[in-house]
Amino acid sequence: MKPLKITTPYITLQQLLKIEDIIPSGGAAKFYLAENEVFVNGELEARRGRKLYPGDVIKADNKEFIIE
């Protein structure tokens, strides 16, 4: 599990996917989420604007991240 430190109260799922180079741009998030399964805290998530807070666990692209 890869820790991802944030300096703001939260980031969006779209931002995480872009930061981790899973998608090339924010605009690609909608298409990525339509074609790939992404889980937030064990639940399937399809909203690119989903707010991620410290302690959240995200699984995407066969990788696992935890927000710190």
C-alpha positions in Angstrom: 0.0 0.0 0.0 1.4 3.3 -1.1 0.9 6.3 1.3 -0.2 9.5 -0.4 0.4 12.6 1.8 -1.9 15.6 1.2 -1.6 19.1 2.5 -5.3 20.0 2.1 -8.3 18.6 4.0 -9.1 16.3 1.0 -8.4 15.6 -2.6 -10.7 14.3 -5.3 -10.5 10.8 -6.8 -9.7 12.5 -10.2 -6.7 14.3 -8.6 -5.4 11.0 -7.1 -5.7 9.3 -10.5 -3.8 12.1 -12.2 -1.1 12.5 -9.4 -0.4 8.7 -9.6 -0.1 8.8 -13.5 -3.1 6.4 -13.9 -4.7 8.9 -16.2 -3.0 11.5 -18.4 -5.3 14.4 -17.5 -8.3 15.3 -15.3 -10.6 15.0 -18.3 -9.7 11.3 -18.7 -11.1 10.4 -15.3 -14.7 10.1 -16.5 -13.7 7.6 -19.2 -11.3 5.7 -16.9 -14.0 5.3 -14.2 -16.5 4.1 -16.9 -14.2 1.3 -18.1 -12.2 0.4 -14.9 -13.2 -0.6 -11.4 -11.9 1.7 -8.6 -12.7 1.0 -5.0 -12.7 3.5 -2.1 -12.7 1.9 1.3 -13.8 -1.4 -0.3 -16.8 0.1 -2.2 -17.0 0.5 -6.0 -16.7 4.2 -6.9 -17.6 5.9 -10.2 -17.7 9.5 -9.1 -14.5 11.4 -10.2 -15.3 14.2 -7.7 -15.4 11.8 -4.8 -13.6 13.5 -1.9 -10.8 11.5 -0.4 -9.8 12.2 3.2 -6.9 10.9 5.4 -7.4 7.3 6.2 -9.2 6.5 3.0 -7.9 3.4 1.1 -8.2 3.5 -2.7 -7.6 0.5 -5.1 -7.1 1.4 -8.8 -5.1 -0.1 -11.6 -3.9 -3.0 -9.5 -2.4 -0.6 -7.0 -3.5 0.4 -3.5 -3.1 3.8 -1.9 -3.9 5.3 1.5 -4.5 9.0 2.0 -2.4 10.5 4.8 
